């Protein structure tokens, strides 16, 4: 699947907590689907994700598989913080953010500057096994 095919297939799909399907997905599910179907990579997927632990717990269990970078990288991710806590994740595609917004939201594409204004900070990463 090409990146554009993936974008076309996911834009507007509903956010659903702990979902990782093309019918509905949360922010982490979107990242997993992209790596699986576009890049052909099965990224580490913590068991705590399905058990509905909070995002911070999932983040702490997954972050070791990612490497921090100083600038946005295509096929990388962003982590959006509220205060000092990670609260949201999404993909970096052509300098923009593809992400699934929570609670009655859906998958959308935004410019990174929009997310920089929404969150206390953005952390940029790439998959360490990439």
N, C-alpha and C positions, 0 to 999 in steps of 0.2 A: 504494500500500500504506500502511495506517495504521501508526502506531508500534506499536500493540498487535498488529496482524497480524505485524509484523516480529519483535517479542519472542516471540510464540507460535511463529513459524517457526524461530527460532534457538536458543531456550533448550534446553540439553541436547545441541546438535549438537557433535560432537567438534572439538577443537583439532587442526589439522594445519598444520605449518610451511609458510609461503608459499602457503597456500590461501585463495582468495577466492570460494567457492561456497556455496550453501545446504546442501550436503552436509557440508562441513567448512570451517573457517576458522581463521586465527590472529587475533591481536588487531587487527592493521592491516586484515586482510581484512574483519573485522566492521565496522569504521568505514567502509571503502569501500562495502560492500554497503548499509549504512544510508543513507549520503548518496545513493547511486544510486537505491535503491528507495523510500525514504520521502520524502526531500527533493528528489529529481529533480536532484541536483547531481553532476557528475562531478568529484570532487576530484582534485588533482594526485596522480599515482601514479608514483613513481620507478621507473625501470627496474631499479635495484639490488635492489628488492624480490624480483623473480622470480629473480634470480641468487643469492639466498640470502646476501647480505651480512648482517652482523650488524645487530641492531636499532639500535644507536647510529649506524651509517652511514646507514641509512634515515632515521632521525630527523633527522640533520643535513641531509639532502637535502630533507626535507619541511617542516621547522619554519618556513621563511620564508613559507609559505602560510597560516600560522596566527597568531593574535594572542593574546597572554596576557591573561587576565582575572583579577580579584581574587576572584570568587566563582563557584560552579558555575552554568553557564548551560545551560538545556535545549537539546539538540542540540549541545552543546559536547563537548569531550573532556577526559580527564585523562591525564597522563603520570606514571607511577609510577617513582620513582628508587630505585636501590639504591646507596647512597653518593652519588657525584656523577654517576653514569651513568644515563641514561634506560633503562628495562628493560621497560616495559609500557605499553600504551595501551588506552583504552576510552571508551565513550560516557557522557555524562551525560544521563539521562532521568528527569524528575520528581525531581531531587535524588538519584537513585541511580546506580549504575555498572553498565552492561551491558558485559561484557567476556568475552573468550575466554582461558581460563587455559591455559598451556602444559604440554607434556609430560604426556600422558595426562589432560589436563583437558578441559573443555567450556565452552560459553557459559553464563554464569550472571549473575544480577542480585544485587548486593550493595549494602549501604548504604556510602556514601563513607567513613564512619568506620572500617569494616573495612579498607579499603584504606589509609587514613591510618596505621593501625597496622602494616600489612604492609610498607609502603615507607618509606624514609628521608624522602621528601617527595612531595607530589603537586603537579604544575603543572597549572593549569587554562587551557584555551584555547578559542577559537572560530575557525571558518574565516574567514579574512580576506576572502574573496570572497563571503561569505554576505550 
